[in-house]
Amino acid sequence: MNKRTLYHVDAFTTTRFRGNPAGVVLNADGMSDAEMQDLARELKHSETAFVLAPDGADHDVRLRYFSPTTEVPLCGHATIATHYVRAGLPGFGSNEFRQKTAAGIQRIRIGRNEAGGRRVFMQQERPRIGPPLGDSVRRRIAAALGVADDQLTPTLPLQVISTGHGKVMVPLEPTVDLDALAPRMSALAALSAEIGCNGYFVFQRREGEAATDGRMFAPAIGIDEDPVTGNANGPLGAYLVHHRLLPHDGASLRFAGHQGRALRRDGIVHVEVRIVDDEPVEVTIAGDACILFSAPLNG
């Protein structure tokens, strides 16, 4: 009989206490929704992933994700953490497989990073690009973030983009100190209910690099700030292509999404966007991880 085991994993990093911590529960079949939610609340990670047996022929493993306050359809860093753990187990099997989540079915691949360690690749859902948010909402988001209206890049829209779990893309002028932002979380949470999106990804492009810096706030689901976010950097890739903000070869864009510095949890999301007719059609994120500890779960 497989034992139910809890792992603490730092994702999007190879260094302990950096990147984004996630809980991973193997063999979670039989746990109730309340038990999953209680455990996620106790752990206090931005998300905890629960690994379940497949319930159909179109996938190989099933995952559910809980923040401290609610279930969410998909989580990038907890996915990276989960399959980093699974790929290190005896008898793991194929390095390419499909996972089922509340956001659909995603293809996963286990590869190698530059140092030869495990790197997990996750194909996200086809990008969905929402309309630009109105001027009133834009001003209120700026105020909630504690910046002036013109400190949001004037030539670029704020809009919700999803590759499985939507985020508001918020482009920030390069002169603004990203690490010094101190948002009013209650104001952001109130806006989330109005616009139908719980996450705000504030980002800047790095001059002369295929790289970005970002911070992600989601107080409406109990996450004031998420350290390093696959479900934000993936949509960012679609945004960058859609608005032609980074050079590419016409077929794909690759860049490094840096995040977590303000929390001393620096991490990198490696993003690749497949492009057809100058528009994003497919996004894959990838990341490293390291296991801090594991422990058996009773019950």
Solvent accessible surface area in square Angstrom, and as a share of the most:
residue,aa,sasa,rsa
1,M,238,1.06
2,N,117,0.60
3,K,156,0.66
4,R,50,0.18
5,T,26,0.15
6,L,17,0.08
7,Y,28,0.11
8,H,29,0.13
9,V,0,0.00
10,D,0,0.00
11,A,0,0.00
12,F,4,0.01
13,T,16,0.09
14,T,89,0.52
15,T,77,0.45
16,R,141,0.51
17,F,105,0.44
18,R,65,0.24
19,G,0,0.00
20,N,1,0.00
21,P,20,0.13
22,A,0,0.00
23,G,0,0.00
24,V,0,0.00
25,V,0,0.00
26,L,14,0.07
27,N,53,0.27
28,A,0,0.00
29,D,67,0.35
30,G,78,0.75
31,M,24,0.11
32,S,54,0.35
33,D,81,0.42
34,A,65,0.51
35,E,89,0.40
36,M,3,0.01
37,Q,37,0.16
38,D,66,0.34
39,L,29,0.14
40,A,1,0.00
41,R,138,0.50
42,E,125,0.56
43,L,46,0.23
44,K,154,0.65
45,H,21,0.09
46,S,14,0.09
47,E,12,0.05
48,T,0,0.00
49,A,0,0.00
50,F,0,0.00
51,V,13,0.07
52,L,11,0.06
53,A,52,0.41
54,P,65,0.41
55,D,87,0.45
56,G,39,0.38
57,A,104,0.81
58,D,73,0.38
59,H,7,0.03
60,D,67,0.35
61,V,6,0.03
62,R,57,0.21
63,L,2,0.01
64,R,55,0.20
65,Y,1,0.00
66,F,7,0.03
67,S,0,0.00
68,P,24,0.15
69,T,87,0.50
70,T,49,0.28
71,E,68,0.31
72,V,6,0.03
73,P,46,0.29
74,L,1,0.01
75,C,7,0.04
76,G,2,0.02
77,H,1,0.01
78,A,0,0.00
79,T,0,0.00
80,I,0,0.00
81,A,0,0.00
82,T,0,0.00
83,H,0,0.00
84,Y,35,0.13
85,V,3,0.02
86,R,43,0.16
87,A,19,0.15
88,G,44,0.42
89,L,67,0.33
90,P,130,0.82
91,G,83,0.80
92,F,46,0.19
93,G,60,0.57
94,S,75,0.48
95,N,81,0.42
96,E,114,0.51
97,F,21,0.09
98,R,91,0.33
99,Q,0,0.00
100,K,69,0.29
101,T,10,0.06
102,A,83,0.64
103,A,26,0.20
104,G,30,0.29
105,I,66,0.34
106,Q,2,0.01
107,R,142,0.52
108,I,3,0.02
109,R,100,0.37
110,I,16,0.08
111,G,12,0.11
112,R,157,0.57
113,N,20,0.10
114,E,149,0.67
115,A,102,0.79
116,G,43,0.41
117,G,29,0.28
118,R,56,0.20
119,R,20,0.07
120,V,0,0.00
121,F,45,0.19
122,M,0,0.00
123,Q,44,0.20
124,Q,4,0.02
125,E,42,0.19
126,R,155,0.57
127,P,17,0.11
128,R,143,0.52
129,I,59,0.30
130,G,20,0.19
131,P,108,0.68
132,P,86,0.54
133,L,35,0.18
134,G,44,0.43
135,D,100,0.52
136,S,57,0.37
137,V,22,0.12
138,R,41,0.15
139,R,126,0.46
140,R,104,0.38
141,I,0,0.00
142,A,0,0.00
143,A,56,0.43
144,A,0,0.00
145,L,1,0.01
146,G,62,0.60
147,V,17,0.10
148,A,54,0.42
149,D,76,0.40
150,D,101,0.52
151,Q,63,0.28
152,L,0,0.00
153,T,16,0.09
154,P,89,0.56
155,T,122,0.71
156,L,18,0.09
157,P,27,0.17
158,L,1,0.01
159,Q,5,0.02
160,V,36,0.21
161,I,0,0.00
162,S,8,0.05
163,T,1,0.00
164,G,10,0.09
165,H,33,0.15
166,G,18,0.17
167,K,9,0.04
168,V,0,0.00
169,M,0,0.00
170,V,0,0.00
171,P,3,0.02
172,L,6,0.03
173,E,47,0.21
174,P,108,0.68
175,T,129,0.75
176,V,17,0.10
177,D,92,0.47
178,L,7,0.03
179,D,53,0.27
180,A,68,0.53
181,L,17,0.08
182,A,84,0.65
183,P,19,0.12
184,R,137,0.50
185,M,48,0.21
186,S,87,0.56
187,A,20,0.16
188,L,0,0.00
189,A,31,0.24
190,A,67,0.52
191,L,6,0.03
192,S,2,0.01
193,A,92,0.72
194,E,100,0.45
195,I,37,0.19
196,G,70,0.67
197,C,7,0.04
198,N,52,0.27
199,G,1,0.01
200,Y,0,0.00
201,F,1,0.00
202,V,0,0.00
203,F,3,0.01
204,Q,22,0.10
205,R,106,0.39
206,R,69,0.25
207,E,169,0.76
208,G,83,0.80
209,E,87,0.39
210,A,58,0.45
211,A,4,0.03
212,T,1,0.01
213,D,17,0.09
214,G,3,0.03
215,R,20,0.07
216,M,6,0.02
217,F,0,0.00
218,A,1,0.01
219,P,20,0.13
220,A,45,0.35
221,I,17,0.09
222,G,39,0.37
223,I,10,0.05
224,D,79,0.41
225,E,32,0.14
226,D,3,0.02
227,P,14,0.09
228,V,0,0.00
229,T,8,0.04
230,G,0,0.00
231,N,5,0.02
232,A,0,0.00
233,N,0,0.00
234,G,0,0.00
235,P,1,0.00
236,L,0,0.00
237,G,0,0.00
238,A,0,0.00
239,Y,0,0.00
240,L,0,0.00
241,V,0,0.00
242,H,55,0.25
243,H,45,0.20
244,R,143,0.52
245,L,26,0.13
246,L,18,0.09
247,P,122,0.76
248,H,61,0.27
249,D,112,0.58
250,G,38,0.36
251,A,59,0.45
252,S,17,0.11
253,L,5,0.02
254,R,157,0.57
255,F,10,0.04
256,A,22,0.17
257,G,0,0.00
258,H,41,0.18
259,Q,7,0.03
260,G,4,0.04
261,R,107,0.39
262,A,38,0.29
263,L,71,0.35
264,R,164,0.60
265,R,49,0.18
266,D,68,0.35
267,G,6,0.06
268,I,62,0.32
269,V,0,0.00
270,H,53,0.24
271,V,4,0.03
272,E,63,0.28
273,V,0,0.00
274,R,114,0.42
275,I,8,0.04
276,V,72,0.41
277,D,132,0.68
278,D,71,0.37
279,E,58,0.26
280,P,11,0.07
281,V,16,0.09
282,E,40,0.18
283,V,0,0.00
284,T,31,0.18
285,I,0,0.00
286,A,3,0.02
287,G,0,0.00
288,D,17,0.09
289,A,4,0.03
290,C,18,0.11
291,I,67,0.34
292,L,45,0.23
293,F,97,0.41
294,S,59,0.38
295,A,36,0.28
296,P,102,0.64
297,L,44,0.22
298,N,152,0.78
299,G,96,0.92
